[in-house]
């Protein structure tokens, strides 16, 4: 129902007998309408309301000077200061600081309705906020209630946080609005004729997305209701035309116009500019596509497309980007064994589909031009996954087990990949058998496996000059574990026993020891650098072999706790305290498997299982409280600390020809969450056999206020070899181990620091630093200054980092970036070589 209809019938309601007015209103709509006017007149079929016409409909408040309604033709004319005002009412619980911010906002009326006491004793203030905003205003609106067509005359309105001012406008029956000779901006000063920027156009079409409310019906112009098309435009700064734009488009459901523009200077790129334009192509399924056009002064031009298709049961993402790189090896090491062509690209397609409530499909294919492309130009994606796989997986959830088929193949020759061509598997979660108190857990898989090591372009010159050699085998693997839980008063006892049977169609006659396998993994490095060491490869002369592995173990634990319900703290948000202490013992024994692992092809940890005979002593402490409103409290873990110690009954060989001691690791994991915005975590790993600190990590994040946020991490690790600690049927807390693999770790020591802070009322800053304490180098750093103007923001960023060149000398690299974006939607943030996502205004 358009707002003119509300004018007319509301005024009829004020000038007719109550019963007749109710009948007239109910014949067209049944909404709650209240209206007043200084004077009502009747002239034939016309009803005229004069003077201070006011109408309130739900959260809409409409005013005008005069309205005329013809009851026969349903023609309506509203004249003089016609305004559509949206009144938004909300209730919330705030603290004193938040209340002061609300009261300082002149656009918000704040009413204190009461006070709320939380169970912890914390006091909050219950407030009601009322915000009024003009969505549309003009001098005249003429139309017909039946057809829904209206001439809005001179137009001024607000839609999706943008202001529009035009010489004339029309409203069509489908709710779309066409404005002629229009000026638009996110700057509200447009109404006062001194906007900072604007876009002028000969015609603008505002098209409501499917299901969006028409502003004449409900007037609730929340963000993302309209798709905007503007034709023959100029971008103006301070009223001066600067850039001609034939067409401007803003997709529905996007706060900005779909543009992302970033420019600056980078040591590796030179001067650069990156642009991205996003369109919403279709509503259902939702299809969004983006065009990327970039230029790097020292490297060359690049561009691509991105597409995201989302429906109720699936999502498909596609990405294609190419770049002509004049210096493709600019960031590569001099001893890198890969050749990089000037034509560089990334092609990616992935899909997730819920075929049925129980069946899911997941798949991805990604083809890259070279191993360095993501690192050079899409650093955020590289950090997330430096070696993106190509795979397909089909899973079906049965009532008691899951069946899946997986296919994985290498399509990038510079990656090392365990191919599954394919693999089928069945996973059975732990469950009771026939009410016997015997529990079963198992997994079975059958697949054709092929290990494909990287194909280097240049020969290896160090060590024995040999590269890792590919191998393949059919592998059938089945694991069956059985449990018999017992409870003796305060003590829980869980004995377990099981076995694993694995068949390989091919094995090796040549032994590849743990030390040899670590050499293979070191030589096969993703940077393609020359690495020393003599590579010993598997052969294919071992024939088919069957391996049997058994495991027995015993877990025991108990729970000790005490509660203090009277302890309360409003500051710490504590409503009672409960201390829970869980001491536990876990013994595990795996006898020597029937087949030596040195002659089994390595695909994953399943192939490296060896003798295990250890006991773990552990203690978990948890400090808990209640949080939430009365009768809605939930248990909240305020702090958690776990300590464990491993003692081995056998002495395993390390990678240097010596033997590990019987004494294993002493590990500590600490987590503190006293507030929702304050988090501390720490990991400590001590080798008790050598009394050495192998690993120490501590970090915290603290959102002090909305403006002040700080993050700090310290991470230390020494050179050490970690022995295997592994169980086929029990979960083990671990910091560096938890596998059947003996691993070597390298020394490093670094700190990371991030700070967000206010500088003045409209300026804020961000600092990020990553520093290598051993090499005394700044691994990465960034200083970002953001200045908020009335309707736009300016962001400046300076980045600095250091690395070692081929001569082991420090090399400095710098980045400078600048970005403008509109405050109607300040989503973009400039970060060197980081995400290309997010649209500016």
C-alpha positions in Angstrom: 0.0 0.0 0.0 1.6 3.3 -1.0 1.9 6.2 1.5 -0.6 8.3 -0.4 -3.3 5.7 0.4 -2.4 6.1 4.0 -2.8 9.9 3.8 -6.2 9.6 2.2 -7.9 7.0 4.3 -6.4 8.3 7.5 -8.0 11.7 6.8 -11.3 10.1 5.9 -11.1 8.4 9.3 -10.9 11.8 11.0 -13.9 13.3 9.1 -16.4 10.5 9.0 -18.4 8.8 11.7 -16.3 6.2 13.5 -18.2 3.1 12.2 -18.3 4.4 8.5 -14.6 5.3 8.7 -13.7 1.9 10.0 -15.7 0.2 7.2 -14.0 2.4 4.6 -10.5 1.6 5.9 -11.1 -2.1 6.3 -12.2 -2.4 2.7 -8.6 -1.6 1.6 -6.3 -2.5 4.4 -6.3 -3.6 8.0 -3.2 -1.7 9.3 -3.0 0.4 12.4 -3.3 4.0 11.2 -3.4 7.3 13.2 -3.8 10.7 11.5 -4.6 14.3 12.2 -5.2 17.5 10.2 -6.0 21.1 11.2 -9.0 21.2 8.9 -11.1 18.7 6.8 -13.3 19.6 3.8 -15.6 17.6 1.5 -16.1 18.7 -2.1 -18.1 16.2 -4.1 -16.1 13.0 -4.2 -13.0 14.7 -2.9 -11.8 14.8 0.7 -9.4 17.6 1.5 -7.1 17.8 4.5 -5.4 21.2 5.2 -2.8 22.3 7.6 -0.3 20.3 9.6 -1.3 16.9 8.2 0.3 14.2 10.3 0.1 10.5 9.8 1.7 7.7 11.8 1.8 4.2 10.5 3.7 1.7 12.6 7.3 3.1 12.6 6.6 5.6 9.8 5.8 9.2 10.4 4.4 11.3 7.5 3.7 15.0 7.3 2.5 17.4 4.6 0.6 20.7 4.3 -2.4 19.5 2.2 -3.8 16.3 0.8 -6.7 15.7 -1.7 -8.3 12.2 -2.2 -10.9 11.4 -4.9 -13.0 8.5 -3.5 -14.3 7.5 -6.9 -11.1 7.4 -9.0 -8.7 6.8 -6.1 -6.6 9.7 -7.3 -4.4 11.2 -4.6 -2.5 14.5 -4.4 -0.2 15.4 -1.4 1.2 18.9 -1.5 3.6 21.0 0.5 6.5 19.8 2.6 5.7 16.2 2.0 8.0 14.1 4.2 8.3 10.4 4.9 10.0 10.0 8.3 11.2 6.6 9.6 11.1 6.2 13.4 13.3 3.4 14.7 12.8 2.3 18.3 15.1 -0.1 20.1 15.7 -1.3 23.6 19.1 -2.4 25.0 21.1 -2.9 28.1 24.2 -0.7 28.3 26.9 0.3 30.8 27.7 3.9 31.8 30.2 4.5 29.0 27.8 3.3 26.3 25.0 5.5 27.8 27.2 8.6 27.6 27.8 7.9 23.9 24.1 7.5 23.2 23.3 10.7 25.0 26.0 12.6 23.1 24.4 11.6 19.8 22.0 14.5 18.9 20.2 12.3 16.4 19.1 9.7 19.0 16.6 10.3 21.8 17.5 8.2 24.8 15.1 7.3 27.5 16.2 5.4 30.7 13.6 2.8 31.5 15.2 1.1 34.4 18.2 -0.9 35.7 19.1 -4.5 35.4 21.1 -6.6 37.9 22.9 -9.6 36.6 23.4 -12.7 38.8 27.1 -11.7 39.2 26.0 -8.4 40.7 26.8 -6.4 37.6 24.5 -3.4 37.0 23.3 -2.4 33.5 21.0 0.3 32.4 17.9 -0.5 30.3 17.4 2.3 27.7 14.9 3.0 25.0 16.3 4.7 21.9 14.3 6.6 19.3 15.8 7.7 16.0 14.0 9.7 13.3 15.3 9.9 9.8 13.8 11.5 6.7 13.6 8.8 4.0 12.0 11.0 1.3 10.8 14.6 1.0 9.4 16.7 -1.7 6.8 19.4 -2.5 4.3 17.2 -4.3 3.2 13.6 -4.8 0.4 12.9 -7.4 -0.8 9.4 -8.3 -3.4 6.8 -8.3 -4.0 4.2 -5.5 -5.3 1.5 -7.9 -2.5 1.6 -10.5 0.2 2.4 -8.0 1.8 4.9 -10.4 2.9 8.2 -8.9 4.6 11.4 -10.0 6.7 12.5 -7.1 7.7 15.8 -8.6 10.9 17.4 -7.2 12.7 14.6 -5.4 14.8 14.4 -2.3 15.2 11.1 -0.5 17.5 8.6 1.3 17.9 5.0 0.3 20.5 2.5 1.5 22.4 5.3 3.3 22.7 7.4 0.2 21.0 10.8 -0.5 19.3 11.6 -3.8 18.2 15.0 -5.1 16.5 15.3 -8.5 14.4 17.6 -10.6 11.6 15.0 -11.0 10.8 11.4 -10.1 8.3 8.7 -10.9 7.2 5.7 -8.9 6.1 2.6 -10.9 3.7 -0.1 -9.9 6.5 -2.6 -9.1 8.0 -0.2 -6.6 10.9 1.0 -8.7 11.7 4.7 -8.8 13.2 6.7 -11.7 14.8 10.1 -10.8 15.8 12.6 -13.5 18.7 15.1 -13.5 19.8 13.7 -10.1 22.6 14.2 -7.8 23.5 11.5 -5.3 26.0 11.1 -2.4 26.5 9.3 0.9 27.2 12.8 2.3 24.1 14.1 4.1 25.3 17.7 3.4 23.8 17.2 -0.1 20.5 18.4 1.3 22.3 21.7 2.3 24.1 22.1 -1.1 27.6 21.9 0.2 28.4 18.1 -0.1 32.0 17.0 -0.2 31.5 14.7 -3.1 28.6 13.6 -5.3 27.7 11.7 -8.5 25.4 13.6 -10.9 23.4 11.7 -13.5 20.8 12.3 -16.2 18.8 9.4 -14.9 18.9 7.0 -11.9 16.8 3.9 -11.5 16.2 2.5 -8.0 15.0 -1.1 -8.4 13.9 -2.9 -5.2 15.3 -6.4 -4.9 12.8 -9.2 -4.8 11.0 -9.3 -1.5 12.2 -5.9 -0.5 9.6 -3.5 0.9 8.4 -0.6 -1.1 9.1 2.6 0.6 5.6 3.8 0.0 4.3 0.7 1.8 6.6 0.4 4.8 9.3 3.0 4.3 11.8 0.9 6.1 14.8 1.7 4.0 17.4 -0.5 5.5 20.7 -1.1 3.8 20.7 -3.2 0.7 17.1 -2.9 -0.4 17.7 -1.3 -3.8 19.8 -2.0 -6.9 20.9 1.3 -8.4 21.6 2.1 -12.0 22.8 5.6 -12.9 23.4 6.8 -16.5 25.6 9.5 -18.0 27.3 10.5 -14.8 30.0 12.7 -13.5 31.9 12.2 -10.3 32.1 15.6 -8.5 34.4 16.8 -5.7 33.2 20.0 -4.0 30.6 20.5 -6.8 33.3 20.4 -9.5 33.0 17.6 -12.1 36.1 15.5 -12.1 35.6 12.1 -13.8 33.0 11.2 -16.4 31.3 7.8 -15.8 28.9 6.5 -18.5 27.2 4.0 -16.1 27.4 3.6 -12.4 25.9 0.5 -10.7 25.4 -0.4 -7.0 24.2 -4.0 -6.4 21.5 -4.7 -3.9 22.6 -6.1 -0.6 25.9 -4.2 -0.9 26.5 -1.1 1.1 28.9 0.4 -1.4 28.9 0.8 -5.1 31.0 -2.3 -5.6 34.2 -0.5 -6.2 37.5 -1.2 -4.5 40.5 1.0 -5.5 43.9 0.8 -3.9 47.2 2.4 -5.0 50.7 3.0 -3.7 54.3 1.9 -4.0 55.9 -1.4 -3.1 59.6 -2.4 -3.3 58.8 -5.5 -5.3 55.9 -4.1 -7.4 56.9 -0.5 -7.9 54.0 2.0 -8.2 50.8 0.1 -8.5 47.0 0.4 -8.7 44.5 -2.3 -8.0 40.8 -2.0 -8.9 37.9 -4.3 -8.3 34.2 -3.9 -9.4 31.5 -6.2 -8.0 28.1 -6.8 -9.4 25.1 -8.8 -8.0 24.0 -10.5 -11.1 21.1 -12.6 -9.9 18.8 -12.9 -6.9 18.0 -16.6 -6.5 20.4 -18.3 -6.7 22.5 -15.4 -5.6 25.2 -14.7 -8.1 27.9 -12.2 -7.6 30.7 -11.5 -9.9 33.7 -9.2 -9.8 36.1 -7.7 -12.4 39.7 -7.1 -11.4 42.0 -4.7 -13.3 45.5 -4.0 -11.9 48.8 -2.5 -13.0 52.2 -2.9 -11.3 54.8 -0.4 -12.4 57.8 -2.8 -12.1 56.0 -5.9 -13.1 53.2 -5.3 -15.6 49.4 -5.4 -16.1 47.0 -8.0 -14.6 43.4 -8.7 -14.5 40.8 -11.3 -13.9 37.2 -12.3 -12.8 35.7 -13.7 -9.6 32.3 -15.3 -9.2 30.4 -16.6 -6.2 27.1 -18.5 -6.7 25.2 -19.3 -3.6 21.9 -21.2 -3.3 20.1 -22.9 -0.4 22.0 -26.1 -0.8 25.2 -25.3 -2.6 28.0 -22.7 -3.1 30.3 -22.4 -6.1 33.3 -20.1 -6.2 35.4 -19.3 -9.3 38.5 -17.2 -9.7 40.6 -16.6 -12.8 43.5 -14.1 -12.9 46.3 -13.5 -15.2 49.3 -11.2 -15.2 52.1 -10.4 -17.7 55.1 -10.1 -15.3 58.2 -8.4 -16.7 60.3 -9.6 -13.7 58.8 -13.0 -12.8 61.8 -13.9 -10.6 61.9 -10.6 -8.7 61.1 -12.2 -5.4 62.6 -15.7 -6.0 65.8 -16.9 -4.3 68.8 -17.0 -6.6 69.3 -20.8 -6.0 65.6 -21.6 -6.6 65.3 -24.6 -9.0 62.1 -23.5 -10.6 61.8 -21.5 -13.8 59.1 -18.9 -13.9 57.6 -17.6 -17.1 56.3 -14.1 -17.7 52.8 -15.2 -18.2 51.5 -15.9 -14.7 48.0 -17.0 -13.7 45.7 -18.6 -11.1 42.6 -20.6 -12.1 40.4 -21.8 -9.3 37.0 -23.5 -9.0 35.4 -25.1 -5.9 32.0 -26.3 -4.9 30.1 -27.5 -1.8 26.7 -29.1 -2.4 24.3 -30.7 0.1 22.8 -33.2 -2.3 20.6 -34.7 0.4 20.4 -34.1 4.2 22.8 -37.0 4.5 25.0 -36.6 1.4 27.5 -33.9 0.7 29.9 -33.2 -2.2 33.0 -31.1 -1.9 35.4 -30.4 -4.8 38.1 -28.1 -5.9 40.5 -27.6 -8.8 43.2 -25.0 -8.9 45.8 -24.5 -11.6 48.7 -22.2 -11.0 51.4 -20.9 -13.4 54.2 -21.3 -10.8 55.0 -22.0 -7.2 55.5 -18.3 -6.3 52.5 -16.7 -7.8 50.3 -16.6 -4.7 53.2 -15.5 -2.5 54.0 -12.6 -4.9 50.5 -11.2 -5.5 47.9 -12.9 -3.2 49.8 -13.2 0.1 46.7 -13.7 2.2 45.7 -16.8 0.2 49.3 -18.1 0.3 49.3 -17.8 4.1 46.0 -19.6 4.3 47.2 -22.5 2.1 50.5 -22.3 0.3 49.8 -25.5 -1.7 46.1 -25.5 -2.7 44.9 -29.1 -3.6 42.8 -30.4 -6.3 40.2 -32.9 -5.0 36.7 -34.3 -5.0 34.9 -35.9 -2.1 31.5 -37.5 -1.7 30.3 -38.3 1.8 27.2 -40.1 3.1 26.1 -40.1 6.7 24.5 -43.4 7.7 22.9 -43.8 11.2 26.0 -45.6 12.6 28.8 -44.8 10.2 30.0 -42.5 7.4 31.0 -43.7 3.9 33.0 -41.5 1.6 34.8 -41.6 -1.7 37.8 -39.3 -2.2 39.7 -38.4 -5.3 42.9 -36.3 -5.2 45.3 -35.6 -8.1 48.2 -33.3 -8.6 47.8 -30.9 -11.5 50.7 -28.5 -10.5 54.0 -30.2 -11.2 55.8 -27.9 -8.7 53.8 -29.3 -5.7 54.4 -32.6 -3.9 51.1 -34.5 -3.5 49.9 -37.8 -2.2 47.4 -38.8 -5.0 44.3 -40.8 -4.1 43.0 -42.3 -7.4 40.6 -42.8 -5.7 40.1 -43.8 -2.1 37.0 -45.2 -0.5 36.6 -45.3 3.3 34.2 -46.1 6.1 34.4 -44.5 9.5 32.5 -45.8 12.5 32.4 -43.6 15.6 32.6 -45.1 19.0 29.3 -46.9 19.9 28.0 -49.7 22.2 27.6 -53.2 20.8 24.3 -54.9 21.6 23.9 -53.5 25.2 27.1 -55.4 26.3 29.0 -52.4 27.6 31.6 -53.2 24.9 32.2 -50.2 22.7 33.6 -50.3 19.2 35.3 -47.7 17.0 36.8 -48.4 13.6 37.8 -47.3 10.1 38.4 -49.1 6.8 39.8 -47.7 3.6 40.9 -48.9 0.2 42.7 -46.8 -2.3 45.2 -46.5 -5.1 47.9 -44.1 -3.7 50.7 -42.4 -5.7 53.3 -40.2 -4.2 54.3 -37.4 -6.7 57.3 -35.4 -5.6 58.0 -32.0 -7.1 59.4 -31.7 -10.6 62.3 -29.3 -10.5 63.5 -27.4 -13.6 67.2 -27.3 -12.5 69.3 -30.2 -11.3 70.2 -30.6 -7.7 73.9 -29.7 -7.1 74.2 -30.5 -3.4 74.5 -33.8 -1.5 74.4 -36.8 -3.9 72.5 -34.8 -6.5 69.5 -37.1 -6.3 65.9 -35.9 -6.0 63.0 -37.8 -4.4 61.6 -40.5 -6.6 57.9 -41.2 -7.1 56.2 -44.4 -6.0 52.7 -46.0 -6.0 50.8 -48.7 -4.3 47.3 -50.0 -3.6 46.7 -49.8 0.1 44.0 -51.6 2.1 43.8 -50.5 5.7 41.4 -51.5 8.4 41.4 -50.5 12.1 39.2 -52.0 14.9 39.3 -50.8 18.5 37.3 -52.1 21.4 36.6 -50.5 24.8 35.1 -51.7 28.1 34.3 -48.7 30.4 34.2 -49.4 34.1 33.3 -47.2 37.1 34.5 -48.0 40.6 32.8 -45.4 42.9 35.0 -42.4 42.2 37.3 -43.9 39.6 36.7 -44.3 35.8 38.6 -47.0 34.1 38.6 -47.6 30.3 40.7 -50.5 29.0 41.1 -50.7 25.2 42.4 -53.2 22.7 42.5 -53.4 19.0 44.4 -54.1 15.8 45.2 -52.7 12.4 45.7 -54.7 9.3 47.2 -53.0 6.3 48.0 -54.5 2.8 50.4 -52.9 0.3 50.5 -54.1 -3.3 54.0 -52.6 -3.6 56.8 -52.1 -1.1 60.5 -51.4 -1.1 63.4 -53.7 -0.7 65.7 -50.8 0.1 65.4 -49.4 3.6 64.5 -45.8 4.0 65.2 -45.0 7.7 63.6 -42.1 9.6 66.7 -40.1 9.0 66.5 -40.8 5.3 62.9 -39.8 5.2 63.6 -36.5 6.9 66.3 -35.9 4.4 63.8 -36.4 1.6 61.4 -34.0 3.2 64.1 -31.4 3.6 65.3 -31.7 0.0 61.7 -31.5 -1.2 61.2 -27.9 0.0 58.5 -25.6 -1.4 60.9 -22.8 -2.1 62.9 -24.9 -4.5 66.2 -24.1 -2.8 69.3 -26.3 -3.0 69.6 -28.4 0.1 72.3 -30.7 1.2 72.0 -34.4 2.3 72.1 -37.7 0.5 68.7 -38.9 -0.7 67.9 -42.6 -0.4 64.9 -43.5 -2.4 62.4 -46.4 -2.2 62.6 -49.0 -4.9 59.7 -51.1 -6.2 61.2 -54.6 -5.6 59.6 -55.4 -2.3 56.4 -56.9 -3.7 53.1 -57.0 -2.0 53.1 -57.2 1.8 50.7 -57.5 4.7 51.3 -55.7 8.0 49.6 -56.4 11.4 49.7 -53.8 14.2 48.1 -54.4 17.7 47.4 -52.0 20.5 46.4 -52.3 24.1 45.9 -49.5 26.6 44.3 -48.3 29.7 42.9 -44.9 30.7 41.9 -44.0 34.3 40.6 -40.7 35.6 38.5 -39.2 38.3 36.8 -35.8 38.8 37.4 -33.8 41.9 35.4 -30.6 42.3 34.3 -28.0 44.8 31.9 -25.1 44.4 31.6 -21.6 46.1 28.2 -20.3 45.2 28.5 -17.2 47.4 31.4 -15.8 45.5 30.3 -13.0 43.2 32.1 -10.2 41.4 30.5 -7.6 39.1 34.0 -6.6 37.8 35.0 -10.1 36.8 31.4 -11.1 36.0 31.6 -14.0 38.4 28.4 -15.7 39.7 29.8 -18.5 41.9 33.0 -20.5 41.3 33.5 -24.1 40.7 37.0 -25.7 40.6 37.1 -29.0 38.6 40.3 -31.1 38.8 40.7 -34.2 36.6 43.8 -36.3 37.2 44.3 -39.0 34.6 46.6 -41.8 33.5 46.9 -43.2 29.9 49.0 -46.2 29.2 49.6 -47.3 25.6 51.4 -50.3 24.2 52.0 -51.1 20.5 54.3 -54.0 19.9 56.7 -54.1 17.0 54.6 -54.3 13.8 55.0 -57.4 11.6 56.5 -55.3 8.8 59.5 -53.0 9.2 58.3 -49.4 8.5 61.6 -48.6 6.7 60.4 -50.7 3.7 56.9 -49.4 3.6 56.1 -46.6 1.2 55.3 -43.4 3.1 52.0 -41.8 2.3 50.8 -40.7 5.8 51.2 -41.5 9.5 49.5 -44.9 9.0 52.7 -46.1 7.2 55.1 -45.0 9.9 53.6 -46.8 12.9 56.3 -48.3 15.1 56.7 -49.7 18.6 55.1 -47.6 21.3 55.3 -48.2 25.1 54.6 -45.2 27.2 52.5 -43.9 30.1 51.1 -40.4 30.3 50.3 -38.8 33.7 48.1 -35.7 33.3 46.1 -33.2 35.3 43.4 -30.9 34.0 42.2 -28.0 36.1 39.2 -25.9 35.2 37.9 -22.8 36.9 34.2 -22.2 36.0 31.5 -19.8 36.8 27.9 -19.0 35.6 27.1 -16.3 33.1 23.8 -15.2 31.7 20.4 -13.8 32.9 18.4 -15.4 35.7 17.1 -18.9 34.7 19.3 -18.7 31.6 22.7 -19.2 33.1 25.3 -21.2 31.3 28.6 -22.7 32.6 31.5 -20.6 31.5 35.1 -21.8 31.7 37.1 -18.9 33.2 40.5 -20.6 33.1 41.9 -24.0 32.1 45.3 -25.5 32.7 46.5 -29.0 31.6 49.8 -30.6 32.5 51.1 -33.9 31.2 54.2 -35.9 31.6 55.3 -38.9 29.3 57.5 -41.8 30.4 58.7 -44.2 27.8 59.5 -47.8 28.6 61.6 -48.3 25.4 64.4 -46.2 24.0 63.8 -45.2 20.4 66.6 -44.1 18.0 66.7 -40.4 17.2 67.7 -39.0 13.8 71.4 -38.4 14.8 72.2 -42.0 15.7 71.7 -41.6 19.4 68.8 -42.9 21.6 66.0 -41.0 23.3 65.9 -41.3 27.1 63.1 -42.9 29.0 62.0 -39.5 30.2 59.7 -37.8 27.8 58.1 -34.4 27.6 56.5 -32.3 30.3 53.8 -30.2 28.6 51.6 -27.4 29.9 48.7 -25.7 28.1 47.1 -22.7 29.7 43.9 -20.8 28.6 42.5 -17.8 30.4 39.2 -16.1 29.3 38.2 -13.8 32.2 36.3 -11.5 29.8 34.7 -11.9 26.4 37.2 -9.4 25.1 40.3 -10.7 27.0 42.1 -13.9 26.1 45.4 -15.4 27.2 47.0 -18.7 26.0 50.3 -20.3 26.6 52.1 -23.5 25.7 55.2 -24.8 27.4 57.1 -28.0 26.4 60.1 -29.2 28.4 62.3 -32.2 27.5 62.7 -33.8 31.0 65.4 -36.2 29.7 67.7 -33.3 28.8 66.1 -30.7 31.1 65.8 -28.3 28.2 63.0 -25.9 27.2 61.9 -27.0 23.7 58.9 -24.7 23.2 57.5 -21.7 24.9 54.6 -19.6 23.6 52.5 -17.0 25.3 50.0 -14.6 23.8 47.1 -12.4 24.7 44.4 -10.3 23.0 42.6 -7.5 24.8 39.9 -5.2 23.5 40.3 -2.5 26.1 37.6 -0.3 24.6 36.1 0.0 21.1 39.0 2.2 20.1 41.9 0.5 22.0 42.8 -3.1 21.1 46.1 -4.9 21.6 47.5 -8.2 20.7 50.9 -9.7 21.7 52.6 -13.0 21.0 56.0 -14.4 22.0 57.1 -17.7 20.4 60.3 -19.5 21.2 61.5 -22.9 19.9 64.9 -24.5 20.1 66.6 -27.0 17.7 65.4 -30.4 18.8 64.1 -33.8 17.7 60.7 -34.8 18.9 60.1 -38.5 19.4 56.9 -40.1 18.3 54.0 -40.6 20.7 51.1 -42.2 19.0 47.9 -44.2 19.8 45.4 -45.7 17.3 42.6 -45.7 19.8 43.1 -42.8 22.2 43.2 -39.0 21.8 46.3 -37.4 23.2 46.8 -33.7 24.0 49.9 -32.6 22.3 52.0 -29.4 21.7 54.5 -30.6 19.1 54.0 -34.4 18.7 51.0 -36.7 18.7 52.1 -38.5 15.5 53.9 -41.7 14.6 56.7 -39.6 13.1 60.1 -38.6 14.5 60.5 -35.0 13.6 63.2 -32.4 13.7 62.4 -28.8 14.5 64.5 -25.7 13.9 65.2 -22.9 16.3 63.4 -19.5 16.1 62.4 -16.8 18.4 60.0 -14.0 17.5 57.4 -11.6 18.8 54.3 -10.2 17.2 52.5 -7.0 18.4 49.4 -5.3 17.1 47.8 -2.2 18.4 44.7 -0.2 17.4 44.4 3.2 19.0 42.7 6.6 18.7 44.8 9.7 17.9 42.1 12.3 18.1 38.3 12.5 17.6 38.4 11.6 13.9 41.8 9.9 13.5 42.9 6.4 14.5 45.9 4.3 14.0 47.0 0.7 13.7 50.5 -0.8 14.3 51.6 -4.3 13.4 55.1 -5.6 14.0 56.7 -9.1 13.7 60.3 -9.2 14.9 62.8 -12.0 14.7 64.8 -11.9 17.9 67.5 -14.4 16.7 68.3 -12.7 13.4 67.5 -9.2 14.8 65.3 -8.4 11.8 61.8 -6.9 11.3 60.0 -9.7 9.5 57.0 -7.5 8.8 55.6 -4.3 10.1 52.9 -1.9 9.2 51.8 1.6 10.3 48.3 2.5 9.3 46.6 6.0 9.8 42.9 6.4 9.1 41.3 9.9 9.1 37.5 10.1 9.1 36.0 13.1 7.3 32.3 13.8 7.1 31.4 11.3 4.5 34.6 9.6 3.5 37.8 8.3 5.0 41.4 8.5 4.0 43.7 5.6 4.9 47.5 5.8 4.6 49.7 2.8 5.2 53.5 2.3 5.4 55.0 -1.1 5.6 58.6 -2.2 6.3 60.2 -5.6 6.4 63.7 -7.2 6.3 65.0 -10.4 4.8 68.4 -11.9 4.0 69.7 -11.9 0.5 71.9 -14.5 -1.1 74.9 -13.0 0.7 73.2 -13.4 4.1 73.0 -9.6 4.4 69.9 -7.8 5.5 67.7 -6.4 2.7 65.1 -3.8 3.4 61.7 -3.7 1.6 59.0 -1.0 1.9 55.4 -0.6 0.9 53.3 2.6 0.8 49.5 2.5 0.1 46.7 5.0 0.0 42.9 4.5 -0.2 39.8 6.6 -0.2 36.5 5.1 0.7 33.0 6.3 1.7 32.0 6.2 5.3 28.5 4.9 4.3 30.3 1.6 4.0 33.9 1.6 5.3 34.7 -2.0 4.6 38.0 -1.7 2.8 41.3 -1.7 4.7 44.6 -1.3 2.9 47.2 -4.0 3.8 50.2 -4.7 1.7 49.8 -7.8 -0.6 46.7 -8.8 1.4 43.1 -9.6 0.6 41.5 -8.2 -2.5 38.1 -8.7 -0.9 35.8 -6.0 0.4 34.1 -3.2 -1.5 34.6 0.4 -0.9 31.9 2.9 -1.2 
